């Protein structure tokens, strides 16, 4: 059985972002980033960008744009 969300070609992509959010959210994103870094999975292409000058509402468009580049 293939892991959920894994394309049939065996590679995947993930883009994470955070804005100037409350601590509980940024701590969770930071924990996930640390796990991804430690795994060094060559079949997963991922990136994380923090947008400290953005809010929860304004970060969406910037993150969409950067994720699709």
Protein Blocks (a to p, Z undefined) as FASTA:
>chain_A
ZZehiafkopacdddddddddfklmmmmmmmmmmmmmnopakbccdddddfkbcfklmmm
mmmmmmmZZ
